[in-house]
Amino acid sequence: MSKKVLPSTTNDILFEYLQVGESTPTILFFNGFRMRLESWDKVYAPLSPTASMLLFNRLGVGHSCKADKNQDAKTVVEAVHDMVVELNIQIPYILVAHSLGGIFVNLYARTYPCEVGGVVFVEASHPDEIAKQRAHRIPAWISVSNEAIKKIENFFDPFKYSEDESILESIEQISTANVFPDIPIAVVTGTNNMPFAPKEPFEIHLNHQMKLLELSSDSTQFLCQESGHFPQITQPKIVIEAINFIIDKCGSSI
């Protein structure tokens, strides 16, 4: 299948996106941090004959335009919602999010609860996990080095207004938003830690995968025994299974 990526101007924001299929509901894919829409290739391609999907690159990624202001969750959610409205995506739609994309989907569902039929979290970040991981972070001298690197990055501008720079503000926005709607959710979790990675941060991550399940009374976990942080690449069939599960819960079938 050949892909065609099209530009869309939404309130002077240029998004690179790919729209596939004509069925309902539509599935909206939120990539991980600085990841491109191609990261979902193994998932969306098998679904494309019978499902409608919208994949896109957030600002600063791929051929989407660079950000010109802080990319906190509220800003990201509003920009994506404007794009969805412009493209006339029918509601309800299903949100699928990987890694940091889970933070944006978390706020999106709270902000537009009547538009979201279900959510699939794929190795997604829980707001509380980010604070926990930061508390368990690397030694101070490495942290200082990282801050210096970020300042150099910002000086040369390639990652200015990067989403990670506003992550604490994004977490605060979620904490003060409406409650997460009681809609069907699936949590896809990779059970393998990265080689040579510390054990404790991984255990924190696994514990907060369980916390994602607590967002709704109708939640199900899908374990990927052969995957780490990228099951959409290493075990796409399980991610597809989770998406199909949520679509069935929403009253449709693909």
C-alpha positions as CSV (number, residue, x, y, z in Angstrom):
1,M,0.0,0.0,0.0
2,S,1.4,3.4,-1.0
3,K,1.2,6.2,1.6
4,K,0.3,9.8,0.8
5,V,1.1,12.4,3.4
6,L,-0.9,15.6,3.1
7,P,-0.4,19.0,4.6
8,S,-3.3,20.6,6.5
9,T,-3.4,24.3,7.6
10,T,-5.2,24.6,10.9
11,N,-5.2,28.1,12.5
12,D,-1.9,28.7,10.7
13,I,-0.5,25.4,12.0
14,L,0.8,23.1,9.3
15,F,0.3,19.4,10.3
16,E,1.7,16.5,8.3
17,Y,-0.9,13.8,8.4
18,L,-2.2,10.6,6.8
19,Q,-5.9,9.8,6.5
20,V,-6.8,6.2,5.7
21,G,-10.2,4.5,5.2
22,E,-13.8,5.6,5.3
23,S,-15.4,3.5,8.0
24,T,-16.4,4.6,11.5
25,P,-15.3,5.0,14.2
26,T,-12.1,6.8,13.2
27,I,-8.9,5.9,15.1
28,L,-6.6,8.8,16.0
29,F,-3.0,7.9,16.7
30,F,-0.8,9.9,19.1
31,N,2.9,9.2,18.6
32,G,5.5,8.9,21.3
33,F,7.9,11.8,22.0
34,R,9.6,13.0,18.8
35,M,8.4,9.9,17.0
36,R,6.9,10.0,13.5
37,L,3.6,8.6,12.2
38,E,5.5,5.8,10.5
39,S,6.0,4.3,14.0
40,W,2.4,2.9,13.5
41,D,3.0,1.3,10.1
42,K,2.7,-2.3,11.4
43,V,-0.5,-1.4,13.1
44,Y,-2.5,0.8,10.7
45,A,-1.6,-1.1,7.5
46,P,-3.4,-4.3,8.5
47,L,-6.4,-2.3,9.7
48,S,-6.6,0.0,6.6
49,P,-9.0,-2.1,4.5
50,T,-11.8,-1.8,6.9
51,A,-11.0,0.9,9.5
52,S,-10.7,4.7,9.2
53,M,-7.6,6.2,10.7
54,L,-5.9,9.5,11.2
55,L,-2.1,9.5,11.8
56,F,-0.2,12.8,12.2
57,N,3.1,14.3,13.3
58,R,3.0,16.8,16.1
59,L,4.8,20.1,15.7
60,G,8.5,19.8,15.2
61,V,8.3,16.3,13.9
62,G,8.6,15.2,10.2
63,H,7.2,17.8,7.9
64,S,4.9,19.4,10.4
65,C,5.9,23.0,11.1
66,K,8.1,23.9,14.1
67,A,6.4,25.0,17.3
68,D,6.4,28.7,18.1
69,K,5.3,28.5,21.7
70,N,5.4,26.0,24.6
71,Q,4.0,22.6,23.7
72,D,2.1,21.9,27.0
73,A,-0.7,19.4,26.9
74,K,-3.5,21.9,26.6
75,T,-1.8,23.6,23.6
76,V,-1.2,20.2,21.9
77,V,-4.8,19.0,22.6
78,E,-6.4,22.2,21.2
79,A,-4.3,22.1,18.1
80,V,-5.1,18.5,17.4
81,H,-8.8,19.1,18.1
82,D,-8.8,22.0,15.6
83,M,-7.3,19.6,13.0
84,V,-10.0,17.0,13.7
85,V,-12.7,19.5,13.3
86,E,-11.2,20.8,10.1
87,L,-11.0,17.3,8.7
88,N,-14.6,16.7,9.7
89,I,-13.8,13.6,11.7
90,Q,-17.1,12.0,12.9
91,I,-17.6,11.4,16.6
92,P,-17.1,9.4,18.6
93,Y,-13.5,8.4,17.7
94,I,-11.0,6.2,19.4
95,L,-7.7,7.5,20.7
96,V,-4.5,5.4,20.5
97,A,-1.4,6.7,22.3
98,H,2.1,5.6,22.7
99,S,4.5,6.7,25.5
100,L,4.3,10.5,26.0
101,G,1.3,10.6,23.7
102,G,-0.6,9.1,26.6
103,I,-0.3,12.4,28.5
104,F,-2.0,14.3,25.6
105,V,-4.7,11.7,25.2
106,N,-5.3,11.7,29.0
107,L,-6.1,15.5,28.8
108,Y,-7.9,15.1,25.4
109,A,-10.4,12.6,26.8
110,R,-11.1,14.9,29.8
111,T,-11.5,18.0,27.7
112,Y,-13.7,16.4,25.0
113,P,-15.4,13.5,26.8
114,C,-18.4,13.4,24.5
115,E,-16.2,13.0,21.4
116,V,-14.1,10.1,22.6
117,G,-15.6,6.5,22.5
118,G,-12.5,4.7,23.9
119,V,-8.8,4.8,24.4
120,V,-5.9,2.5,23.8
121,F,-2.8,3.3,25.9
122,V,0.3,1.7,24.4
123,E,3.2,1.8,26.9
124,A,1.8,5.2,27.7
125,S,2.9,7.5,30.4
126,H,0.8,8.1,33.5
127,P,1.1,11.6,34.9
128,D,2.1,10.3,38.4
129,E,4.8,8.1,36.8
130,I,6.7,11.1,35.4
131,A,7.0,12.7,38.8
132,K,8.1,9.4,40.4
133,Q,10.7,8.8,37.6
134,R,12.1,12.3,38.0
135,A,12.5,11.7,41.7
136,H,14.4,8.5,40.9
137,R,16.5,10.2,38.2
138,I,20.1,10.0,37.4
139,P,23.0,11.5,39.5
140,A,23.1,15.3,39.8
141,W,26.2,15.7,37.6
142,I,24.5,14.0,34.8
143,S,21.4,16.1,35.3
144,V,23.5,19.3,35.1
145,S,25.0,18.0,31.9
146,N,21.6,17.3,30.4
147,E,20.4,20.8,31.2
148,A,23.5,22.2,29.5
149,I,22.8,20.1,26.4
150,K,19.2,21.4,26.4
151,K,20.4,25.0,26.5
152,I,22.7,24.3,23.5
153,E,19.8,22.7,21.7
154,N,17.5,25.7,22.3
155,F,20.2,28.1,21.2
156,F,20.5,26.4,17.8
157,D,16.7,26.0,17.8
158,P,15.9,22.5,16.4
159,F,14.0,21.5,19.6
160,K,12.9,24.8,20.9
161,Y,9.5,24.6,22.7
162,S,10.0,20.8,22.8
163,E,7.1,18.9,24.6
164,D,9.3,17.7,27.4
165,E,10.2,21.2,28.4
166,S,6.5,21.8,29.4
167,I,5.9,18.3,30.9
168,L,5.3,19.6,34.5
169,E,2.8,22.1,33.3
170,S,1.1,19.4,31.3
171,I,0.8,17.2,34.4
172,E,-0.7,20.1,36.3
173,Q,-3.2,20.7,33.6
174,I,-4.4,17.1,33.8
175,S,-4.6,17.3,37.6
176,T,-7.0,20.3,37.4
177,A,-9.0,19.1,34.4
178,N,-12.3,17.2,34.6
179,V,-12.4,13.6,35.6
180,F,-11.4,11.0,33.0
181,P,-14.6,9.8,31.4
182,D,-15.8,6.2,32.2
183,I,-15.2,4.9,28.7
184,P,-13.6,1.6,27.6
185,I,-9.8,1.6,27.8
186,A,-7.1,-0.9,26.9
187,V,-3.6,-0.7,28.4
188,V,-0.9,-2.4,26.2
189,T,2.2,-3.1,28.3
190,G,5.6,-4.4,27.3
191,T,6.9,-6.7,30.1
192,N,10.6,-6.6,29.1
193,N,13.0,-4.1,30.5
194,M,15.6,-2.6,28.3
195,P,19.0,-4.4,28.5
196,F,21.3,-3.0,31.3
197,A,18.5,-0.6,32.4
198,P,18.0,-0.2,36.2
199,K,15.3,-2.4,37.6
200,E,13.6,0.1,39.9
201,P,12.5,2.6,37.2
202,F,11.0,-0.2,35.2
203,E,9.1,-1.5,38.2
204,I,7.8,2.1,38.7
205,H,6.6,2.1,35.1
206,L,4.8,-1.3,35.5
207,N,3.1,-0.1,38.6
208,H,1.8,3.0,36.8
209,Q,0.6,0.9,33.9
210,M,-1.8,-0.6,36.5
211,K,-2.8,2.9,37.5
212,L,-3.8,3.6,33.9
213,L,-6.4,0.8,34.3
214,E,-7.9,2.7,37.3
215,L,-8.9,5.6,35.0
216,S,-12.1,3.7,34.0
217,S,-14.3,1.0,35.4
218,D,-14.2,-0.7,32.0
219,S,-10.5,-1.3,31.5
220,T,-8.4,-4.2,30.2
221,Q,-4.7,-4.9,30.1
222,F,-2.9,-6.6,27.2
223,L,0.6,-7.9,28.1
224,C,3.3,-8.1,25.5
225,Q,5.7,-10.7,26.8
226,E,8.2,-10.2,23.9
227,S,8.3,-6.4,24.0
228,G,9.8,-3.5,25.8
229,H,8.6,0.1,25.2
230,F,7.6,-0.3,21.5
231,P,5.1,-3.1,21.2
232,Q,3.5,-1.4,18.2
233,I,6.8,-2.4,16.4
234,T,7.7,-5.6,18.1
235,Q,4.3,-7.2,18.7
236,P,1.9,-5.2,16.5
237,K,-0.7,-8.0,16.5
238,I,-1.4,-7.4,20.2
239,V,-1.8,-3.7,19.6
240,I,-4.2,-4.4,16.8
241,E,-6.1,-6.9,19.1
242,A,-6.4,-4.2,21.7
243,I,-7.7,-1.7,19.2
244,N,-10.2,-4.2,17.8
245,F,-11.3,-4.9,21.4
246,I,-12.1,-1.2,22.1
247,I,-13.9,-0.9,18.7
248,D,-16.1,-3.8,19.6
249,K,-16.7,-2.2,23.0
250,C,-17.8,0.9,21.2
251,G,-20.4,-1.1,19.2
252,S,-18.5,-1.4,15.9
253,S,-16.4,-4.2,14.4
254,I,-13.6,-4.2,11.9
